[in-house]
């Protein structure tokens, strides 16, 4: 009886060991599949990002088009981001909005000013950067041109919501925007929402009288680390295979 009980315990131990090895193998295979999937996803993201960067470069180099063409594209649901455009109108400087920003190491604001069009509608134009101490328009009166102007720049889409919970809420009372809330700019400037175009235009680097605002502040630095991430995931998958192989080899010795 004692020998039979001992034999049963041994068999149960072996069975448990086999189950443990099977479970371990399943976990290794699952982890390998996840790591390879993540690497493949990053490769797909790499292709998408490279296509996006190429498209932006092509758009920036294209001849500018009339505002009406950008409007038509936006109405059709097409991507207008970074499309070159030209538009004429008169700035309404009394309604400019200020977007907190940095430029060449200095803290300040991008000045978003409604450009009043011939048909009475308004288009918010990012005229460019002013230092923090130049937020008050009276300190840069030379740049507050009153005549009609023609702006060359890049169309930029509106944001549907705050891009991140880490971004502060806009301080409407102090006219400081931390994210480009077109509705907020429109409402706080006292403009009718149905008379404001549903996108922005970033002015090019043409110099303004008095040197302010400093135009041409559109940022094009799109991070592209997807290849590095893909190699990391594939490398972890390869390391898992090597470690698992060594484990099996040593068990069989």
C-alpha positions as CSV (number, residue, x, y, z in Angstrom):
1,X,0.0,0.0,0.0
2,X,2.8,2.4,0.9
3,X,4.6,1.8,-2.5
4,X,1.3,2.3,-4.3
5,X,0.6,5.6,-2.5
6,X,4.2,6.7,-3.3
7,X,3.7,5.8,-6.9
8,X,0.5,7.8,-7.1
9,X,2.1,10.9,-5.6
10,X,5.0,10.6,-8.1
11,X,2.5,10.4,-11.0
12,X,0.5,13.3,-9.7
13,X,3.7,15.3,-9.3
14,X,4.7,14.5,-12.9
15,X,1.3,15.4,-14.1
16,X,1.4,18.7,-12.3
17,X,4.8,19.4,-13.7
18,X,3.6,18.6,-17.3
19,X,0.6,21.0,-16.8
20,X,3.0,23.7,-15.5
21,X,5.2,23.3,-18.6
22,X,2.2,23.4,-20.9
23,X,0.9,26.5,-19.2
24,X,4.4,28.1,-19.4
25,X,4.6,27.3,-23.1
26,X,1.2,28.8,-23.7
27,X,2.2,32.0,-21.9
28,X,5.5,32.2,-23.9
29,X,3.6,31.7,-27.2
30,X,1.0,34.3,-26.2
31,X,3.7,36.8,-25.1
32,X,5.6,36.2,-28.4
33,X,2.5,36.8,-30.4
34,X,1.8,40.1,-28.5
35,X,5.3,41.3,-29.0
36,X,5.4,40.6,-32.7
37,X,2.0,42.2,-33.1
38,X,3.2,45.3,-31.4
39,X,6.2,45.5,-33.6
40,X,4.1,45.0,-36.7
41,X,1.7,47.7,-35.6
42,X,4.6,50.1,-35.2
43,X,5.8,49.3,-38.7
44,X,2.3,50.1,-40.0
45,X,2.4,53.4,-38.0
46,X,5.8,54.1,-39.6
47,X,4.4,53.8,-43.1
48,X,1.5,56.0,-42.1
49,X,3.8,58.7,-40.5
50,X,6.2,58.7,-43.5
51,X,3.2,59.1,-45.9
52,X,1.9,62.0,-43.7
53,X,5.3,63.8,-43.6
54,X,5.6,63.4,-47.4
55,X,2.0,64.7,-47.9
56,X,2.8,67.8,-45.7
57,X,6.0,68.5,-47.6
58,X,4.1,68.3,-50.9
59,X,1.3,70.6,-49.7
60,X,3.8,73.2,-48.3
61,X,5.5,73.4,-51.7
62,X,2.3,73.6,-53.7
63,X,1.1,77.0,-55.1
64,X,-1.4,78.7,-52.9
65,X,-5.1,78.5,-53.7
66,X,-8.0,80.9,-53.1
67,X,-9.8,80.6,-49.8
68,X,-12.9,79.4,-51.6
69,X,-11.1,76.2,-52.6
70,X,-10.1,75.5,-49.0
71,X,-13.7,76.1,-48.0
72,X,-15.0,73.6,-50.6
73,X,-12.5,71.0,-49.5
74,X,-13.4,71.4,-45.8
75,X,-17.1,71.2,-46.6
76,X,-16.5,68.0,-48.5
77,X,-14.7,66.5,-45.5
78,X,-11.3,66.6,-47.2
79,X,-8.1,67.1,-45.2
80,X,-7.1,70.8,-45.4
81,X,-4.2,70.7,-43.0
82,X,-1.1,72.5,-44.2
83,X,-2.7,73.5,-47.5
84,X,-1.3,76.7,-48.9
85,X,-3.9,79.4,-49.3
86,X,-4.2,83.2,-49.9
87,X,-7.0,85.4,-48.7
88,X,-7.7,89.1,-48.6
89,X,-9.6,91.2,-46.0
90,X,-9.2,93.7,-43.2
91,X,-8.0,92.8,-39.7
92,X,-10.3,93.5,-36.7
93,X,-7.5,94.1,-34.2
94,X,-9.9,94.8,-31.4
95,X,-11.0,91.2,-31.3
96,X,-7.5,89.5,-31.4
97,X,-7.2,86.4,-29.2
98,X,-3.9,85.2,-27.6
99,X,-2.6,81.7,-27.7
100,X,0.1,80.9,-25.1
101,X,3.3,79.7,-27.0
102,X,7.1,79.8,-27.1
103,X,9.2,80.9,-30.0
104,X,13.0,80.5,-30.3
105,X,13.2,80.1,-26.5
106,X,11.0,83.1,-25.6
107,X,7.6,82.9,-23.9
108,X,4.8,84.8,-25.4
109,X,1.7,84.4,-27.5
110,X,0.5,83.7,-31.0
111,X,-1.9,86.4,-32.1
112,X,-5.1,85.1,-33.6
113,X,-6.9,88.0,-35.3
114,X,-10.2,87.9,-37.2
115,X,-9.7,88.8,-40.8
116,X,-13.0,90.4,-42.0
117,X,-13.8,89.2,-45.5
118,X,-15.6,91.2,-48.2
119,X,-18.8,89.2,-47.6
120,X,-18.9,90.1,-43.9
121,X,-17.6,86.7,-42.6
122,X,-14.5,86.3,-40.4
123,X,-11.5,84.1,-40.6
124,X,-9.2,83.7,-37.6
125,X,-5.6,84.2,-38.8
126,X,-2.6,83.2,-36.7
127,X,-0.5,86.3,-37.4
128,X,2.5,85.0,-35.5
129,X,4.4,85.4,-32.2
130,X,4.7,88.3,-29.8
131,X,6.8,88.2,-26.6
132,X,5.0,88.0,-23.3
133,X,5.5,91.7,-22.6
134,X,4.0,92.6,-26.0
135,X,0.6,91.0,-25.4
136,X,-1.1,94.3,-25.1
137,X,-1.7,95.5,-28.7
138,X,-0.9,99.1,-27.7
139,X,2.8,98.1,-27.3
140,X,3.0,97.1,-30.9
141,X,0.8,99.6,-32.7
142,X,2.9,99.7,-35.8
143,X,1.9,96.1,-36.6
144,X,-1.8,96.8,-36.2
145,X,-2.4,97.6,-39.9
146,X,-5.7,99.1,-40.8
147,X,-5.6,98.8,-44.5
148,X,-6.7,95.8,-46.5
149,X,-4.2,93.0,-46.6
150,X,-3.6,89.8,-48.6
151,X,-2.4,86.9,-46.4
152,X,-0.5,83.9,-47.7
153,X,-0.4,81.0,-45.3
154,X,-1.4,77.5,-44.4
155,X,-4.9,76.3,-43.6
156,X,-5.2,74.5,-40.2
157,X,-8.2,72.6,-39.1
158,X,-10.1,73.4,-35.9
159,X,-9.9,71.1,-32.9
160,X,-13.1,69.4,-31.7
161,X,-11.9,69.2,-28.1
162,X,-9.0,69.9,-25.8
163,X,-6.1,67.7,-27.0
164,X,-5.2,66.3,-23.6
165,X,-6.3,66.5,-20.0
166,X,-2.8,67.8,-19.2
167,X,-3.5,71.0,-21.2
168,X,-4.8,73.8,-19.0
169,X,-8.3,75.1,-19.6
170,X,-8.4,78.3,-21.6
171,X,-8.5,81.5,-19.5
172,X,-11.2,83.4,-21.3
173,X,-11.2,86.3,-18.8
174,X,-7.5,87.0,-19.4
175,X,-7.7,86.3,-23.1
176,X,-5.2,83.4,-22.8
177,X,-5.8,80.3,-24.8
178,X,-3.9,77.1,-24.1
179,X,-5.5,75.2,-27.0
180,X,-7.0,76.4,-30.2
181,X,-10.7,76.4,-29.3
182,X,-12.3,78.1,-32.3
183,X,-15.7,78.3,-30.6
184,X,-14.2,79.9,-27.5
185,X,-12.3,82.4,-29.6
186,X,-15.4,83.2,-31.6
187,X,-17.7,83.6,-28.6
188,X,-15.2,85.6,-26.5
189,X,-14.5,87.9,-29.4
190,X,-18.2,88.6,-29.8
191,X,-18.5,87.2,-33.3
192,X,-21.5,85.3,-34.6
193,X,-20.6,81.6,-34.9
194,X,-22.3,81.2,-38.2
195,X,-20.2,84.0,-39.7
196,X,-16.8,82.6,-38.8
197,X,-15.1,80.1,-41.1
198,X,-14.6,76.7,-39.5
199,X,-10.8,76.6,-39.7
200,X,-7.7,78.8,-39.1
201,X,-5.0,80.1,-41.4
202,X,-1.4,80.4,-40.2
203,X,0.2,83.5,-41.8
204,X,3.6,83.0,-43.6
205,X,6.8,84.7,-42.6
206,X,6.2,87.9,-44.4
207,X,7.3,90.7,-42.1
208,X,4.7,92.8,-40.4
209,X,5.3,96.6,-39.9
210,X,7.3,97.1,-36.7
211,X,8.4,93.5,-36.8
212,X,5.5,92.2,-34.7
213,X,3.9,89.7,-34.8
214,X,6.6,87.4,-36.1
215,X,4.9,85.3,-38.8
216,X,5.7,81.9,-40.1
217,X,5.4,80.1,-36.8
218,X,3.7,76.9,-38.0
219,X,5.4,73.9,-36.5
220,X,6.2,70.9,-38.8
221,X,8.3,68.8,-36.3
222,X,6.4,65.5,-36.4
223,X,8.1,62.9,-34.2
224,X,8.8,59.7,-36.0
225,X,10.2,57.1,-33.7
226,X,8.1,54.2,-34.9
227,X,11.0,52.2,-36.4
228,X,12.8,52.4,-33.1
229,X,9.7,51.2,-31.3
230,X,9.2,48.4,-33.8
231,X,12.8,47.2,-33.4
232,X,12.4,47.2,-29.6
233,X,9.3,45.0,-29.7
234,X,10.8,42.6,-32.3
235,X,14.0,42.5,-30.2
236,X,12.0,41.6,-27.1
237,X,10.3,38.8,-29.1
238,X,13.7,37.5,-30.3
239,X,15.0,37.6,-26.7
240,X,12.0,35.7,-25.5
241,X,12.7,33.0,-28.1
242,X,16.4,32.7,-27.1
243,X,15.6,32.5,-23.4
244,X,12.9,29.9,-23.9
245,X,15.2,27.9,-26.1
246,X,17.9,27.9,-23.6
247,X,15.5,26.8,-20.9
248,X,14.3,23.9,-22.9
249,X,17.8,22.9,-23.9
250,X,19.0,22.8,-20.3
251,X,16.0,20.8,-19.2
252,X,16.8,18.1,-21.8
253,X,20.4,17.7,-20.8
